[in-house]
Amino acid sequence: MAQGPKAKARKPFLMRASPGVMAAVEKLAAAELRSVNAQVEVLLREALTRRGLSTTEDGPATDDA
């Protein structure tokens, strides 16, 4: 993981999801050449945007997993 003043802070958390949801996320992540973690963040950002909420960080998720 990157160090220094420009390093993005990530908050770790545990998530439970059904096997079907995880399989779909894994398939989408592989198709878009992302890790599952990065894909979940992209999907969350898209859902927040559709609901009219913005995140504090700009740009797509980076893949540091």
Protein Blocks (a to p, Z undefined) as FASTA:
>chain_A
ZZdjklccdddddddddfklmmmmmmmmmmnopafklmmmmmmmmmmmmnopacfbecjd
ddfZZ
